[in-house]
Amino acid sequence: MVLSDLPGSVRRVLTVSTVNVNGLRAAAKKGFVEWLGSTKADVVACQEVRAELKELPAGAAAPEGWHVVHAPSAQKGRNGVMLFSRAEPEEVRIGFGEPEFEDSGRYAEIHLPNVVVASLYLPSGDVGTPRQDEKERFMAAFLPYLVDLRAKAEAGGREVVVVGDWNIAYEKTDLKNWRGNQKSSGFLPEEREWLGRVFTEAGYVDVQRKLDPEGPGPYTWWSYRGKAFDNDSGWRIDCQIATPGLAERCTSVVVERAGSYEQRWSDHAPVTATYSD
């Protein structure tokens, strides 16, 4: 993966950051704009934007030095994903070809010189409700797309990294209270089995677990309720999942956990990975 840095120079490093902003209008007022201005990332993916571009301040809708891709939901105030990239994308895709989810604000991808970066907001679900049915339909349609995406990317000489809020904790080490959540959406056996198929059948790699196979955590989401953040009682559901060639080049993954509860601008933390030759 080679991205242009400055005119006349080329670097072989790519830094990607992903964060569920839990409403970008609110996050922009609490510190997101300042964070975006300070990040060293080449690409920033956001989920749960929940706003149209016209509703956002300029520092979030059209920040200087960034190309912006926005995939809003047809349902006002729901979902929404974005991608900020310093390099202009060669190609942009919104949705993954499944009619039910094309305008749901859950998936967007950009094609850069040697890599495809996608922002994913997988449905959260709720056991015994239509939301869980929606999540299952999304997963059933999305897995074949991941297989196809990898094949097409390889044919074009590209790697792939799908980043975002996957809303599934794969292993016991991916959430603090795994015993109490075995019947909760996000840690159901069938959901974990599906994510396992992303790793086996589709052949992708969880870059965090490649570098840190033991855990526990590091967690990326903590409920606003009670003392979850202070007690680090969280879930690792925000992931960077890459094709094997790119995963091999991952040198670091950092969860940018806020220093205190008061400093948070989302209930999720940015997850930043660096890929280099």
N, C-alpha and C positions, 0 to 999 in steps of 0.2 A: 504494500500500500504506500503510494508515493503521493504526497500532497505538496503543492506549491506553497512555499513559505513567503519569501520576499521575491520581488522580480529578479530573475537571474539566478535564483538559488533553489535547491530542492532539498528537502529533508525526508528521512525515512522514519518518521515518527507520527503516530496518530493518537490523539487523546480524545476520548469520548466520555461524556458525562450524561447521566440520565437522572431525572427526578420527577416524581409525581408532585405537582405543585399544589394540589388540593384547592384549585380555584386561583387562576393567575392574577385576577384583579386584586384579590386580597394579598396574595404572596408578593405582588409588586410593591405594595404599600409597606410590607414588613421587612423587605431586604432582598428579594429576588433580583431586582434590577442591579443593586450594588454587587451581589454575588456574580451575576452574569458579566458585569464589567471587570471583575477581578479574576475570573476563571482563565486558566491557560488552555482550556479544552479547544479542540478544533471543531467539534460538533457537540451540541447540547440538545438532548431530546427531553421533551416535557410531556407529561400526561395529566389528564383531568384538568385541562385548561379552563373549560366551562365558560368560554367567552368568545365573542367575535373580535376580530382585530380592531374594529372601530371602538370597542369598549375598553381597550387596553391603553395604558400610557405609552408614549412613544418609546420609552426605554425598554418596553417589553414587546411592543408590536413591530417596531422598526429600529432596533438598536444599531448604532453606527458600527460598521465593520462586519455585519452579519447578513447572510442571506436567510430569509425566513420562509419556511413551508408550514402552512397551517391547515389542519383538517378538522373543521368543527363538526359537531353533531347536528343533525336536522332537528333534534329536540333541544330547544333553547335551554341553556344553563346546565347541560349534561355533557359528560365525557370531554372529548376534544384532545387532540395531540398536536404537537409542534416539533419542528426541527430547526435549530439555528446552526448554520455552517459558515465557516470563514471562507471556504472555497465555494464558488458557484456550482451547484449540482449539474451534472450532465443530463440527468433525467430525474423526474419526480413521479412517484406513484402514490395515489390515495386509495386506500382500501385494498383488498386482496382478491377481488373477483367474486365474492359471495354476495348476492343481491341484498340479503337481509342486513348486512353490515357495511355496505358501501358508503352510506352517509351517516354512520353511527359515531364517527370521530374516535375510532379505536386503532387505526393503523395508517401509517404513512412511511414512505421510504425515499431515500435519496441515493442516487448513484454518483459516486465520486470516482476519480481516475481508476483506482484498483480495489475499491471496496463499496459495498452497499450497506448503508446504515439505516435501520428501521426503528421507529418509535411505536411501541405497542402498549395499549391499555386493555388488557384482557378483562372481561367482565368479572366482577367480584363474587356474584352469586349469593344465595341465601337458601339453605336447605329447606326443601318442601315448598318452595315458591316458584313462580314463573321466572324469577331472576336466575335460579339455578338451572332451569331448563335452557335459558338463553346462553348461559355460560357453556353448557354441554354442547349446544349447537355450534357455538363459536369454535370450541376446541376441535370438534369433529371436522369442521371445514378448514381450520387453520393448519392442521398438521400436514395434509397433502400439499398445501401451498408452500410450507417450509421445505418440503422435499423438492418440489419443483423449483423454488427459488434458489436453493443450493446448486441444483443441477445446471440451471441457466447461468448462474454466476460463474461456476467453474468453466463452463463452455466459453464464457466471455473473459476469462482470466481475472475474475474478481473473487474476493472473499466476501463474507457476509457477517454482520453482527446485528442481532435483534435485541434492542435494549428497551427497558421499560418496566412497568408494573405488571408482572406475570400473574399476580394474585394467587400463587400456589407456593406453599412451603414444601420442598421436596423431601427433606429428611428431618428426623427429630432434632438435629442440630440447627435447623433453620427457624425454630421458634422456641421461645423460652418455656411456655406452658404447653408442651406437646401432649401431655397426658389429658389435659382438660379440653383439648381441641380436636380429638380424634373423630368427632362427629360434626365438626364445623366446616363450613365451606372454606376452601383454601388449604385444608389438610385432610380431605377425604381420600380414602384409598384409591378411588377411581381417578381423582384428579392427579394424584401423585403418579399413578401408573401412566397416565397420559403424558405427563412431563418426562417420565422415563423414556417414553417412545420418541420424544423430541431428541433425546440424547442417543438412543440406539437406532431406531428406524430412520430418523431424519439425519442422524449423525452430527448433531451440534454439541458444543461443549460449554458448560457453565464455567466461565473463566475464573470466577471467584473461587470455586471449589477446586479448580485445577491448581491454583496457587496455594490454597489453604484447605486441604481436604478434610481436616479434622473438625474445624469449628470449635465451639459453638458460634453461631452468627458469622460475621458481624451483622447485626440486625439493621434493617433499613426503614422500618415503619413501627411506630409506637402509638397506641391509642392516646387521644387527648384525655381520656378518662383516668381518674385516680392518679397513681404515681408510676404509671407504666414507663414513661421516659426516664424518670429519676432512678428507677429500679432496673433499667435496661431490660424490661419485660416486653420484647418486641418480636417481630417476624422479619425474616429475610425473604422478601417477595419482589424486590426490585433488583433485576439481574441483567447482566450482559452475557448473552448466549451467542456464541460465534462458531463459524465453521472451523474445522481442526487446524488448518494452516494459519489462520489468524490467531486462534487461541494459543498456538505455540509461540507466537510473538508477543503475547501479553506479559509485560514485565512488572506491572503493579496494578492493584485494584484497591481504591481507598473509599471508604464510606465516610462522607463529610458530615459527621454527626455534630450537631450544634453543641456549643460549650455549655449551654444551660437551657432549661425549658423556655425561658423568656426570649432567648435568641432565635428560636425556631420561626421560620416563615412558612413551614408546611409540617404535616405530621409524618412526612417521609424525609429522608436525607438523600442528597445527591450521591450517586455511585459513579466514581470516575476511574476509568481504566486507561492505561497507556500501552500502546502496541508499537513495537519497534523491531527493526531488523538487527 
